[in-house]
Amino acid sequence: MRKRTSIRRRPSYVFYNIKILFREEWKLVTLIALFLSGMIIGSSAVNSINNEVNSRFVTLFSDYITMRSTQSIFDTFTNSLFVNLIYLGISFTAGLCAIGLPLIALSPFAKGVGIGMIAGYLYSSYAMTGAGFCLLIIFPGAIVATAALLFGCNESFVMSHELFNIVQGRAPNNYGNLIKKYSARYGILLILSVAASVIETLLTVTFVGKFNL
């Protein structure tokens, strides 16, 4: 009789790559998870806020729509860029601190909460019209700006850790070289943030008048 030969299944190539990704890019994966957690919390919070806060939210959003419909393209662009640069500036500054990790982690979470609240409010109040507003006007630029922020926070995480090791005497003091590389990478992310604001501005000018919110 033939002996049965046991066939061992090879690990799935996809799962193997995911395992490698989590091992090598765990910082970026953690930052993405923080952002998504913020979005979930923000969108869920909209349904639990009281009537007074909700009416205030309605007023703020109505003012936002009116402002975006009447202001110039330049004003729309500068307002969008200002918001994007606040988050990026916070993560950049936190990366220059040896104990800046908590603030670095807070940046993507806070951005997620903000986007989640806006998206949750629009969908709960205007259903598919609100969802269309998010998809056409808010999300495209927000995706690019969030990507810039996440990569920036990843760079800040590494920089802050390097500075902590220098302060503790665990690494040689090559602060000058670290700053040059750090600033150069953030320069690229700055360009990405500008592109995000351009996208948001163009989509706002094109579509904001099409929605009756």
BAKE-320399 format. One record per atom (N, C-alpha, C, CB): residue in one letter; x, y, z. Coordinates in steps of 0.2 Angstrom, whole numbers, plus 5000, padded with zeros to 4 digits. Glycine has a CB too. Example, Ala and Ser with C-alpha at 12.3 -4.5 7.8 and 13.67 -1.06 7.14 Angstrom:
a506649725039/a506249785039/a506649845039/a505749785045/s506449895035/s506849955036/s506450005039/s507049975029/
This chain:
m500449945000/m500050005000/m500450065000/m499550005006/r500250114996/r500650174996/r500550215003/r500450224990/k501050245005/k501050285011/k500850355008/k501750295014/r500350385012/r500150455011/r500650505013/r499450465015/t500750545008/t501250595009/t500950655011/t501750605003/s501050685017/s500750745019/s501050805015/s500850755027/i500550845012/i500750905008/i500650965013/i500250915002/r501150995014/r501151065018/r500951125014/r501751075022/r500451155016/r500251215012/r500751275013/r499551235014/r500951305008/r501451365009/r501051425011/r501851375002/p501351465015/p500951525018/p500751565012/p501451565023/s500151595012/s499951635007/s500451695006/s499251665009/y500551704999/y501051754998/y500751825000/y501151754990/v500151834999/v499851895001/v499951915009/v499051904999/f499751855013/f499851865020/f500551875022/f499551805023/y500951845018/y501751855020/y501951925019/y502151805016/n501651955013/n501852025012/n501552075017/n501652045005/i500952055019/i500652095024/i501052095031/i499952075026/k501252035033/k501652025039/k502352065038/k501851945040/i502652065032/i503252105031/i503052175032/i503552085024/l502552195029/l502352265029/l502252295036/l501652275025/f501852255040/f501752265047/f502452275051/f501252225051/r502952225050/r503552225053/r503952285051/r503952165051/e504052305045/e504452355043/e504152425043/e504652345036/e503452435042/e503152495042/e502652505048/e502852505035/w502852475054/w502352475059/w502152545061/w502552435065/k502652595061/k502452665063/k501952695058/k503152705063/l502052685052/l501552715047/l500852675048/l501752705040/v500852615049/v500252575050/v499852595056/v500352495050/t500252615062/t499952635068/t499652705067/t500452635073/l499952745063/l499752815062/l499052815058/l500252855058/i499052765053/i498452755049/i497852735053/i498552705043/a498052685058/a497552665062/a497252715067/a497852605066/l497752765069/l497452815073/l497052865069/l498052855076/f497252875063/f496752925059/f496052885058/f497152935052/l496052825056/l495452795055/l495052785061/l495552725052/s495352775067/s495052775073/s494652845075/s495452755079/g495052895073/g494752965074/g494152975069/g495353015072/m494252955063/m493652955059/m493052925062/m493852935052/i493152865064/i492552825067/i492252855073/i492752755069/i492652885077/i492452915083/i492152985081/i493052935088/g492353025077/g492053085074/g491453075071/g492553115070/s491353025067/s490753015063/s490152985068/s490752965058/s490452945073/s489952925078/s489752975083/s490252865082/a490153025085/a490053075089/a489453125087/a490653115091/v489453125080/v488853175077/v488153155080/v488953175070/n488053085080/n487453065081/n487253065089/n487352985079/s487753075093/s487653075100/s487653145103/s488153035104/i487753205099/i487853265102/i487153295103/i488253315097/n487053345108/n486453365110/n486253425104/n486453405117/n485553445105/n485253485100/n485653555099/n484553495102/e485853575105/e486153645105/e486853645101/e486353665112/v487253585102/v487853585099/v487753565091/v488253525102/n487153525090/n487053515083/n486753575079/n486453455083/s486353615082/s486153675079/s486753725078/s485653715083/r487253725082/r487853765081/r488253735075/r488253765087/f488253665075/f488653635069/f488253655063/f488653565070/v487653655063/v487253675057/v487453745054/v486453665058/t487453785059/t487553855058/t488253865055/t487553905064/l488753835058/l489453835056/l489553805048/l489953795060/f489153755047/f489253725040/f488853765035/f488953655040/s488353795037/s487953845033/s488453905031/s487353865036/d488753935036/d489253985035/d489753965030/d489554015042/y490053905031/y490553875027/y490353875020/y490753805029/i489753845018/i489453845012/i489453915009/i488853805011/t489153955012/t489054025010/t489754055008/t488654075015/m490254045013/m490854075012/m491254055006/m491354065018/r491153985005/r491453954999/r491153974993/r491553875000/s490553984993/s490154004987/s490254074985/s489453994988/t490454114989/t490554184987/t491254214987/t490154224992/q491754174991/q492454204991/q492754184985/q492754174997/s493354224984/s493754214978/s494154144978/s494254274977/i494354124972/i494754064972/i495354074976/i494954054965/f495754124976/f496354134980/f496154124988/f496654204979/d495554154990/d495454154997/d495254074999/d494754194999/t494954044994/t494753974996/t495353934996/t494353944990/f495853944992/f496553914992/f496853924998/f496953924986/t496953985000/t497354005006/t497053975013/t497454085007/n496353975013/n496053945019/n496153875019/n495253965018/s496153835014/s496253765013/s496953755015/s496053735006/l497453785012/l498153775014/l498353795021/l498553825009/f497953845024/f498153865031/f497953805035/f497753925033/v497353775034/v497153715038/v497653655037/v496453695036/n497853645031/n498253585030/n498953595033/n498353575023/l499253665033/l499853675036/l499853675043/l500153745033/i499253685047/i499253685054/i499453615056/i498553705056/y499153565053/y499253495055/y499953475054/y498753445052/l500253495048/l500853475045/l501453515050/l501053495038/g501253575052/g501753615056/g501753585063/g501453685056/i501253565065/i501253535072/i501653465072/i500553515074/s501553425067/s501953365067/s502753375065/s501653315061/f502853435061/f503553445060/f503853475067/f503553505055/t503553515070/t503853545077/t503853485082/t503353595079/a503353445082/a503453385087/a504053345086/a502753345087/g504153335079/g504753295077/g505453315080/g504753285070/l505453385081/l506053415083/l506153415091/l506053485081/c505653375094/c505653365101/c505853295103/c505053395104/a506253285108/a506453215109/a505853175113/a507053215114/i505353215115/i504853185118/i504153205115/i504753205126/g504253215108/g503653235104/g503153185102/g503853275099/l503253115104/l502853065101/l502153075103/l503152995104/p501953095109/p501253095110/p500853145105/p501053115117/l501153205104/l500953255100/l500853225092/l501253315100/i501453195090/i501453165084/i500853115083/i502053125082/a500753075088/a500153025087/a499453065087/a500152975093/l499453115091/l498853155091/l498653185085/l498853205097/s499053205081/s498953245074/s498453205070/s499553265071/p498653145068/p498253105063/p497553085066/p498553045061/f497553075073/f496953065076/f496453125076/f497053045084/a496753185078/a496353245078/a496053255071/a496753305080/k496453245065/k496253255059/k495653205057/k496853255054/g495753145059/g495253095058/g494553115061/g495453025060/v494653135067/v494053155071/v493653215067/v494153185078/g494053265065/g493753325061/g493453295055/g494253375059/i493753255050/i493453235044/i492853195046/i493953195040/g492953145051/g492353105052/g491753145055/g492553055058/m491853195059/m491253235061/m490953265055/m491453285066/i491353295050/i491053325044/i490653275040/i491553365040/a490953225039/a490653175034/a490053145038/a491153115033/g490053125044/g489553105048/g488953145048/g489753085055/y489053215049/y488553265049/y488253265042/y488853335051/l488653275037/l488353275030/l487853215028/l488853285025/y488153155030/y487753095028/y487153095032/y488153035029/s487153105039/s486553105043/s486053155042/s486753105051/s486253215040/s485853265038/s485553275031/s486153335040/y485953255026/y485753255019/y485753195015/y486253305016/a485953135019/a485953075015/a486353075009/a485253055013/m486153055004/m486553044998/m486853104995/m486153004992/t486453164996/t486753224994/t487353244998/t486153284995/g487353235005/g487853245009/g488453195007/g487753235016/a488353135005/a488853085003/a489153114997/a488553015003/g488753134992/g489053164986/g489453224987/g488453174981/f489253264992/f489653324993/f490353304996/f489353364999/c490353255000/c490953225003/c491453194997/c490853175008/l491153154993/l491553124988/l491753174983/l491053074985/l491453224981/l491653264976/l492053324978/l491053294972/i491953354984/i492253414987/i492753404992/i491753464989/i492553364997/i492953355003/i493453305003/i492553345009/f493253245001/f493753185001/f494353184997/f493353125000/p494253204990/p494853204986/p495453244989/p494753234979/g495353304990/g495953344993/g496153325000/g495753424994/a495653305004/a495753275011/a496253215011/a495153265015/i496153175006/i496553105005/i497253125004/i496253064999/v497353174999/v498053194998/v498353225004/v498053244992/a497953275007/a498253305013/a498353265019/a497753365015/t497953215020/t498053165025/t498653115024/t497453115026/a498753105017/a499353065015/a499953095017/a499353045008/a499953165016/a500553205017/a500653205025/a500453275015/l500153215029/l500153215036/l500453155039/l499453235039/l500153095036/l500353025039/l501153015037/l499952975036/f501353035031/f502053025030/f502453075034/f502153035022/g502253135035/g502553185039/g502653155046/g502253245039/c502053135049/c502153105056/c502553045057/c501453085058/n502653005051/n503052945051/n503852975051/n502952905045/e503953025047/e504653055048/e504753085055/e504653115042/s504253125057/s504353155064/s504453105069/s503653195066/f504153045069/f504252985074/f504952965074/f503752935072/v505252955068/v505952935067/v506352985070/v506052915060/m506253055068/m506653105070/m506653115078/m506453175067/s506053115081/s506053115088/s506353065091/s505253125090/h506353005089/h506652945092/h507452955091/h506452885088/e507652975085/e508352985085/e508653045090/e508553015077/l508253095090/l508453145095/l508453125102/l507953205095/f507953075104/f507953045111/f508553005112/f507353005111/n508752965107/n509352925107/n510052975108/n509452885101/i510053025105/i510553075105/i510653105112/i510553135100/v510053125115/v510053155122/v510253105127/v509253175123/q510053035126/q510252985130/q510952965130/q509752935130/g511252985124/g511952965123/g511952895120/g512352965130/r511452875117/r511452805114/r511652815106/r510752775114/a511652875104/a511852885096/a512352945096/a511252895092/p512752945091/p513153005090/p512753065088/p513652985084/n513053125090/n512653185088/n512753205081/n512953235093/n512353185077/n512353205070/n511753245068/n512453145065/y511553295073/y510953335073/y510953375066/y510953385079/g511453405064/g511453445058/g511253405052/g512153475056/n511553345051/n511353305045/n510553275046/n511753245045/l510353265052/l509653245053/l509153295051/l509553225060/i509353365053/i508953415051/i508853425044/i509153485055/k509453425040/k509453435033/k508953385030/k510153425030/k509053315031/k508653265028/k507853275030/k508853195031/y507753295037/y507153305039/y506753355036/y507153315047/s507153415035/s506853475032/s506653465024/s507253535033/a507153425021/a507053405014/a506453365013/a507653375011/r506353315017/r505753275016/r505153315018/r505853215021/y505153355022/y504553395024/y504453445018/y504653435031/g504953465015/g504853505009/g504453475004/g505553535006/i504553415003/i504153374998/i503453365000/i504453304997/l503353355007/l502653355009/l502353415009/l502753325017/l502653475010/l502353535009/l502053545002/l502953595010/i502453524997/i502253524990/i501553484989/i502753504985/l501553424993/l500953384992/l500353414996/l501153314996/s500553455001/s499953495004/s499653545000/s500253515011/v500153584996/v499953634992/v499453604986/v500553664989/a499753544984/a499353504979/a498653484981/a499653444976/a498553464988/a497953454991/a497453514991/a498053424998/s497753564992/s497353634993/s497153654986/s497753684996/v497553644981/v497353654974/v496753614972/v497953644969/i496853544973/i496253504972/i495653524975/i496453434974/e495653534982/e495053554985/e494753624982/e495253564993/t495253674981/t494953734978/t494653724971/t495553784977/l494953684967/l494653674960/l493953644961/l495153634956/l493953584965/l493353554966/l492753594969/l493453484970/t492953634974/t492453684977/t492153734972/t492853714983/v492653764969/v492353814964/v491953774959/v492953844960/t492053714957/t491753684951/t491053654954/t492153624949/f491053634960/f490453594962/f490053624968/f490653524964/v490353664972/v489953684978/v489253714976/v490353734982/g489253754971/g488553784969/g488053734966/g488653834963/k488253664965/k487853614963/k487453584968/k488153564959/f487653594974/f487353564980/f486853614984/f487853534985/n486253594985/n485753634989/n485753604996/n485053624986/l486253625001/l486253605007/l486053655012/l487053585009/
